[in-house]
């Protein structure tokens, strides 16, 4: 039979792995979004796409 200490350690380990994975997924998502904005900014040679995205995000909240 497994005692409560082992269950606690397994739970804490799963929580830590979950936090690490979720942080990595969010980081990759934001990096891709930033890369798209940078490409659009370079192709238009202005910062207008960045400002438009900023305004869109501000209006969402």
C-alpha positions, -999 to +999 in steps of 0.1 A: +000+000+000+012+035-009+012+060+019+001+097+018+036+110+013+041+092-020+007+104-032+017+140-022+050+138-040+034+124-072+008+152-070+034+179-066+054+165-094+024+164-117+015+200-108+051+212-116+051+194-149+017+208-158+029+244-150+060+239-170+042+226-200+015+253-199+041+280-197+059+265-227+027+263-247+018+299-239+054+311-247+053+293-281+019+309-289+030+344-281+063+340-300+043+329-331+020+358-328+050+382-324+067+367-354+036+373-375+034+409-364+071+414-371+067+400-406+038+422-413+057+452-399+087+445-421+066+440-452+047+473-447+078+491-433+057+506-405+047+498-370+010+501-379+003+463-375+017+463-340-004+494-330-035+479-346-030+446-326-024+466-294-057+485-299-075+453-307-062+437-275-071+467-255-106+467-267-110+430-259-105+437-222 
